């Protein structure tokens, strides 16, 4: 039983209703009142039927429910008004219409100009419907015993309904300048069957009143109210089902399609695909540096960035493709470009990367982010949704590791990806089963060649592949959340071993490398403090090595965690200095105690005058700032002696010792004899 009283076809457009509209509304009401007065002789002001109809109409309006959209309400009020028009005449029908609008306004609170238009509408259509019905009955000399009489009730309902829609939709078209034909079709098409059913119910209600009287009419009204309630419950259930369906196929944060929807769309494409049709492409996009934004600024900024990213990608791709969010910071594009040329796909991927890299302004902060894109093509790279997505993921990780922006899937990449996935599973097992071992490379003081300490370097004693160096697994692990457990594993073993050395009266220290994820981990200082306390190791016996690029990626966030570590008494060292984009002036802000000159400068300093100057200048500037200096990568005695001449504080490298297991350090110290003295407390 649709009710067009509160039909709101759309938002108000640019035209604002002014005084002329208010005057037009007033004249329309005055004209309707005049017509009511002229036809008052045929009105029947019967109290009980009128009361029953008013109660039925008001209850129907107040209990109306949304149908297919918030713009459309299901209600029995229109039926009640038309009953009044047929049974009682134009005056009572207009009164019922006004009461209905007043009741509806109490619930919906329309704007004043909409309220005026609804008043005009709900006075005019009952009057027109009533005048049409009674005039035709009188001219045709019809009575309640005639079938034509009830068909005329049906016709009067349809006439009133059309007038209702014309007045409501026409006013909205006046406001927003839209087409009346299109709006009428948009409004009437979804509910026409319901309106015809309401017209039929009106004819039945008139018949019941004729045969049974007011009591029958009241019972009929009660049945209709119950029926309206049941219809409303069904519609609510349908809306909930539609909402569940929407949630099942839509990403809540971005409003894009989700993984399930994307897979289903690919499946539909494949099922309908002509075997001889040109291929289509799947482009998987993973955001670079997103976790740093989340960790640094908070999830509010991260969520806002993802939502904006979804809008931006959808606008860029347009109606020619589908954009979905797979989860986290991964998006995927199903392109309609059916061009097998690799250059076309590379151009599309380049455009997507450029689209992502445009800065986002969020809460007055300008956020820059990058992207890596993997491309898989049908039918060359897979013939199922799962296979295409998996191989696009393979290509994306290859692009991320190569830092090329995008890569097209190639079979040779897949072996590496399978190994990578297996590697992640194996690393979890290795941590749980203590397959990771820590080796230690000594560092010596250059003034007297005393042992200064050691650097902890993790190795993997793989049950099948043997002893694996860090380069075989650390770069991949650093891109995942496994870097946290792995670093804590190394810290625990290193602190425990250093404590054991100290109990043997060896004043050795130990240095452990951190990754950028470790540096931004707020829990790490607390965990390190617990480890030091558990193993009884003084905080100044532990050094944490971080790279300068890691610090400069987010100096403020780095400063917060480094300050907490410094407050514990832990010594902090910058590893691989000279390979990033920082300067000693920038590092002066941070609680750094030591610089390690990268091996790429040290190993060539005797052959390359530029490298020698860099090493010497770095040592002098670091000392001016109160920092000690370690040269790594010392491969021969001449380099060691030259570093000592420059005043370098410490050195490490293969000339002094390769990384050794814990029990090998004691043997190395014993073999070193007088050349490298064992510092004893």
N, C-alpha and C positions, 0 to 999 in steps of 0.2 A: 504494500500500500504506500507507494512513494508520495511524499508530500513536497510540493514545489514551493511552499511558503518560504522556506529558509534556503532556497537554492542559491548558492554563491558560485557562479561560473568561474570566476577568477579574481585575481587581485585588482584593485582599482588602478586604472591606467593613469596617463599623464593629465587627463582632463579632470579638473576639480569642479564639483557641482556648486554653483553659486546661487545668487538670489533669483535668477530667472528660473532655475530648476525648482526652487521652493515655490515660486509663484505658480508654475505649471502644475505642480503637485496639488496646490491649493485649489486651482481651478478644476482639476480632475475630480477632486473630492466633492466640490460643490456641484458639479454636473451629476455625479452619481447620486448625491442626496436629492437633487431635483427629480431624477428619474424614479427614485424610491417613493417620493411624495406622489408623483403622477400615477404610480401603479399601486398605491397603498390600498385601493379598494379591493384588490384581490388577495391581500395578505390575511393570514389566519394567525392571530396572536394567541395561541393556545399554550397555557402555562406549562403543563406537564410535558407535552412533546418537546417544547422548546427547551425546558430544563434538562430533559434526558439528552437531547442532542448537544446542548452546551457542555454538559458534564463529559459526555463521550468525546467530544471534540477536544476539550482542554486536556483530558487525561491522555488522549492519543498524541497531542502535541508535546506534552511534558515528558512522555515516555518514548518519544521518537529516538531512533538509533541511527547511526551512520550506516549507509549501505556500502557502496563500492568505493567511496571516498568521502572525506570530510565535507565535500561540497553538496552531498545528497543525503537527505534524511528520510527514513521510512516512518510514516505516521498515518494515523487514520483520520486526521483533522480535515483533509480535503473531502473525504467521503462524508463526514458529518456536516460540513458546510453545504454540500450538494443535496443532502437529505433535507436540510432546512429550506433550500431553494425550491425543491420539488413539493414538499409537504406543506410548508408554511408561507412561502412567498419571498419576494425580494428583500423586504424590510427585515424580517427575522433572519434571513440568510446573511445579509450584510452585517447584522449585529453579531452573529456567530463568527463571521470572518474577522471582525474587529477584536472580539474576545480572544480568538485564536492567536492573532498577531501579538496582542498584549501578553498572553501567556508565553508565547515563544520568545518575546523580547526579554522577559524575566530570566530565561535560561541562556539565550545566545548573545544578548546585548549587542545588537547590530549598531553600526554607526547611524546617526540621526537621519542622514539622507537616504540610507537603505531602509530605515524604519518608515519614512514617509512613503517611499515607493511601494513597500509591502502593504501599507495601509490602503493606498490607491488600488493596488492589485486585488487585495482581499475584500474590497468593497465592490469593485467593478465586476469581477468574474462571477460572484454569486448573483448579482443583479442581472447581468446579461443571461446567465444560465437560467435563472428563474423566469425572466420575461420571455425568453425563447420557449421554454417548456409550456408555460401557462397560455401564451398566445397561440401556440401551435395546437395545444389540446382543445382550446376553445374553437379555433377555426375548423379543426378536423372533427370536432364533436366526439372526442374520445373519452372513455371512462376507464376506471380501474379494472373492469372486466375484460378489456381488450388487450391482446398481446402487443398491439402497436403502442399502447400507453407506456408499457415498460421499455419497449425499444426506444421510445422518445426520451425516457429517463436516461438511457445509455447515451443517446445522441447529445442531450443537454450536458452530460458530464464531459464528453469529449470536447464539445465546444468551449466549455468553461476551462478545461485543462489547457487547450491551445492558447486561449486568451491569457491565462495565467503565465504560461511560458513566454509568450510574446512580450508581456509587460516586464517580466523579470529579466529575461535575456536581452531584450531590446535596450533596457536601461543600462545593463552592463556593457553592451556594445557601444552605447553612447559614451560611456566613461573611458573605455580603452581603445575605441576606434576600430574594433574588430568586425568581422563579417557576421551579419545576422544569420545568414543561411548556415554558415559553418557552426556557429554557436548553437543554433537550434538543433542541428543534427547531433552535435556533441552532447547536448543536454537530454534530448529525447530518446536517442537510440538505445542507451543502456536500460531505460526504465519503461519503454513503451509497453512491453508485455505486462508489467506490474500495473500500469495505469489502466490498461484494458480490463484487467482483473478487478481493479477497484471500481470501474464503471459497472461491471457485472454485479459486484457486491451491492452497489448502490441500488440497482434495479431490484435485487432480492430484498434489500432492507425496506424499500417502498412497498413491496408486495406483502412483507410480514406486517407492516404497519396497517395496511389496508385490511388484512385478514384477521389480525389479532388485536391490533390497537397499540396503545402506548406501552403496555406491559410487554408485549411481544417485541416492540422496538427496543425496550430497555434490555431484554434478554439478548437480543441480537447484538446490541452494542457491547454487552459484557463479553459475548463470544468473540467479537472482533478485537476487543482489547487483549483477551487471552491469546488470540491468534497473532496479533501484532507482537506480543511479548515473545512467543515462540519463534516467529520469523526473526525478531531481533537477536535472539539467542543463536539461531542458526547463522546469522550474518556475523555475529561476534566470533563464533567458532570458525567461520571461514576466514575472517580477518586474522585470527590467531594462526590458523594453518598457513595462510599466505605469508605471515610474518616469520614463521618458523622456516618456511621454504626460502624466504629472502635471506634469513640468517645463515641457512645452510649453504647458500651459493654466493654470499656477499661478504667481503671483508668489512668488519664493523668500523674500523678506524678510517679507512680511505674511501669506502663506498664502492671500491672496485670489485670485480669478480674475485673470488677466492680460488684456492688450488683446485677444489672439487669442481667448481664451475668451469675452470679453464680446461681441466682434463676432459670434462664432458663435451666442451665445445670442440676440442681436437678430435675426440672420438666421433662426434657428429660429422665433422669435416672428412674424416677418413672413411666413414661408412658411405658417404655420398660422393666420394671422390671418383672422378673418371680416371681410370688407369693411365690414360694418355695425357691427362691434364698437366700443366706446368707445376713445379713444386712450390710449396709455401715454406715459410721460415718461422722458427721459434727462436726468440732472442731473450735470453735470461740475463737480467741486470742485477748485479750485487753492488751495493753502495760501499764506497771506500771511506774510511774514517768516521763512519756513523757511530760506532761504539764510543769513540773518544768524545763525540758531542754528547751522547747520552751520559757518559760517566762524568764529564766536566760540567755540563750545564743542567743536567737532570732530565728525567723522562718527559717532562712537560715540553721541553724544546724538541726532544727526539720525536715524540708523537706528532707535534705540530709540523715538523719537517716532513715526516712520512705522509701526513695528510696532504700537505702542499705538493709533495712530490707526485702523489697519485693524481691530483688534479692536473699538474703540469704534463705528465706523461700522457694522460687521457686526451688533453687538448692537442698535444703534439701528434699523437697517432690519429686522432679524429675517428670518424665513423668507418674508416677503411681498415680498422683492425681492432683487436681486443687487448686491453691491458688488465692484468691481474696482479694481485699481491700474493705471493706464495707464503709469506710469513717473515717475521723479522724485518730485515732491510733488503729482502729479495723481491723483485718485480719481474714480470715476464710479459712479453708482447707476442701476440699471434698476428703476424703481418699478412695482409692481403696481397702483398707484392708477390706475384707469381712469375718471377723472373729468375732463371737459373744462373745468371751471371754473378760470379763472386763479387765483382766490383759493385754491383747494385746493392748487395747485402752489406758490404763493407761501408758503403756510403750511408746506408740506413743506420748501421751501428754507430758510425761516427757522429751522426746527427743526434742519436739518443744520448751518447756520452756528453756532447756539447749541451744538450738540453738539461741534463742532470747537473752539470758543472756551473750553471748560472747561479749566482749567490741567492740565498733566501734571506729576506728581512723578517725576523721574528722578534717581537718585543724589543725593537730598536737594536737588535743584534744582527749582524750580517754573517751568515753561516755559509761556508764553502764546503763542498763535498765532491768526491769523485765517484767514478763508476767503472766497473769491469763488466764487459758484455760477452756472453758466449752464444754462438749461433749454431743451430742444428737445422737441417733441411729435410723435408719429406720429398721423395722417398729415399734419398741418398743415405741419410744418417739414422733412419729408423722408420718403422711402419706402425708404431703405436704411440699413444700419448706418453706412457711411462718411458719408453725408449728415447723419444725425442727430448723430453725434459731432462733425463739423465745425461744425455750426451751434450745438451746445451750447458748443463752444469759442469761437465768435464771441460768443455771449452772455456767456460767462464773462469774456472780455477787456473787454467793455463794462462789466460790473459792476465789474471791478478798476479800470478807468480812472475810472469815475464814483464809486467807493468806496461803492456802494449795497448791498453784500453779495450780491445776486443780481439777475439779469435774465432775463426771458423773451425768447427769440429773436424778433426782428422783422426784416423784410426791409431796413429802412433801416440796421440795424446792419451788414449784410453788406458793403455798399459800403465802409464804413470798414475792416472787417476785411481785405477783399481788398486795399485800398490799403495797409494796415499790413503784410500779408505781402509785397506787392510792395516796400514801402518797405525792409523788412529786407534783401531781396536787393539792392536798389539801393544801400543804405548800404555793404554789403560791397564792391560794385563801386566806389563813390565813394572809399572808402579806398584800394583797390588802385590806382585810376587817378588819384588826387590831384584829385578833383573838389571836395573840401572846401577851402574857403579860410578864412583867419583875418583878421578885421578887428580894429581896435584902437581903443578909446575912451580918450582922454587923461584923466588925473587931475591936478589942480593943487593946489599948496600955497595955502592961503587967506591966509597972512600976507603973501606977496609975489607971488602968482599965478605962481610958477615951476612949470614942468611937473614933476610928481612921477613920472609913469610912465604906463603904459597897462594896460588890461584887455583880454585876448584874448577875442574872441567869434567862435565858429565860424559860418560860413555854408556853404550848399551850392549850388554853381554847377551846378544840374541841367541836363542837356543839352536837356530838353524844357520844363521848368517855369520855368526861369530861376533867379534867385538866391532861395533859400529861407532864411527866418530860422530861428533855433534852435527856436522854438516849433513849427515844422512837423515836426520829426523828433526832437529831443532827448528829449522826454517818453516817446516810445515806445522809443527806443534805450536809455534808462536802465533799462528793465525786462528787458533782455536782456544777454547776454555781450558784445555789440558795444560796450558803453560803454567797456570796457577798451581795445580797439584805437583807438576814436575819440579817447579822452582822450590816449593816447600820441601819436597823430597831431598833435593840437593842441599838446601840450607840445613835441614835436620842432620843429614849425614856429615856435612862439613863442620858444623858446630860441634857435633859429638866427637869427631876425629881431632879437631883442634884442642878440645878440652882434654882428650887423652894425651896428646903431645905435651900439653902444659903440665899435666900431672907427672910427666917424666922430666920436668924442669927444662923443657925447651920452650923458649918464649916466642914461638912461632905464631903468626897471625894467618888468617885465611880470608881470601877474597872470593865472592860469589857474584856472578853476572845476573843482572835483572833484565827483563824485557819491558817494553813500553806498557804492556798490560799489567805487569807486576807493579810498575811505578805508579799506576793510577788505581791500584787496589788499596782501598782505605783500610782493609783488615790486615794488610801485611805487617805494618809496624807492631801491632799488638801480637801477632803470631811470632814474630822474631823475638820480641821481648820474652815471650813464654819459652821459646827454645833456649835462649841464653840462660834463663833462670833454671830450666830443667837440667841442663848440662853443666851449670856452674861456670860458664865462660864469661869473662869480662867483655863488656860491649866494645871496648876499643881494640879487642883482638879480632873483630869482624869488620871486613871491608865489603862494601857493596859497590859493584862497578856498573855504571850506566853509560850509555852512549850520548854524545852531545846532541845528535838529531832527536833522540828520545826526549831530552829536556826541552829543546827548542820547539817541539811540536805543540807543547802546552806548558809554557814556563810557570804560569800561576798555579796550575794544578800540581805540577812537579814540585814547586816550592813548598806546597802544603805538606805533601808526604815526606819530602826530603827533610823538612824542618822537624817533623815528628821523629824521624830516624836519627837525625843529628842530636835531638834532645835526649835520646837514649844513650848517647856516647858512641854511636857507631860511626866509623870513618867512611867517608864517601869519596869515590874515585870516578873520574870521567874517562871511559875507555875509548880507544880508537880516535883520540883527539886529532883534529885536522882534516877529517874526512867528511864532516858535516858542514853546516852553514852558520855556526855560532861564532862567537868571539870571546876573548878573555873578559872583555868588558861586560858582556851578557852574563857570563858565568859568575862574575863577581857578586851578583845578586843572590846566588844560591850557596848553601852551606857546604861547599866542596872543599876537600882537603888535599886532593891529589889529581894530577893529570897523567894519563898514559899516552905517550906519543905513538901513533899508529905505526905498525911494522912496515907499511908501504914507504914511509919516509926514512925509517931507521935502516932498513936493509940496503938501501941504495945511496946512503949519504956519503960514502967514500967514493962512489963513482959519479954522482950527480951533485954538482955544486949547489943547485937550487934546493935540493932536499937537505943538504948540510946546513944551509943558511936557515931553512925553516926550523930544523931541529934546534939549532943554537939559539935562535930568536925566541922560540917557544919556551925553552928552558929559562932564559933570562926574564922574560915577561912573567912567567909563572912564579918565579922566585920573588919578583917585585910585588906580586899579589899575595905572597905568603903561602904559596902552594908548593908541595913537593912534586917531583917529576919522576915517572917511571918510563923507561924506553923498552918497548917490547919488540921482539923479532931480532935480537942480537944473535948473529950467526957466526961471528969470528972474533978473535982476540983484538984485532986492530980497531974494530968498531967499538968494542968495550972500552978500550983505552981512550979513544977519541971522546966518547961520551963522558968519561971521567974528567977529561981536560975541560969539557964544557960545563962541568959542575952538575951533571945529571945525578940525581939522588940514588935511583935504583934501576936495575935492569933485569930482564928475563929473556929467555930465548933458547934455542936448541944448543948454542955453544955452551951454555951453562948447564942446562938439563932439559930433556924432553919431559912431558907430563908423565908422572909415575903413580902407581897404586900407592895407597897409604903406607903399606909396609915397605915399599921401595924407597920412601923418603929417608928412613933411618939408614938404609944401606948406602944411599947416595951421599949422605952426610959423612958416613964413615969413610967412604972411598975418596971424598974430596980432600981430606987431610988438611995440610997447612994452607993450601991455596984458597979454600973457602972455609972459613972458621965457623964452627958451630957455636952460636951465641947461647950461653948458659947463664941462667939467672944467678 
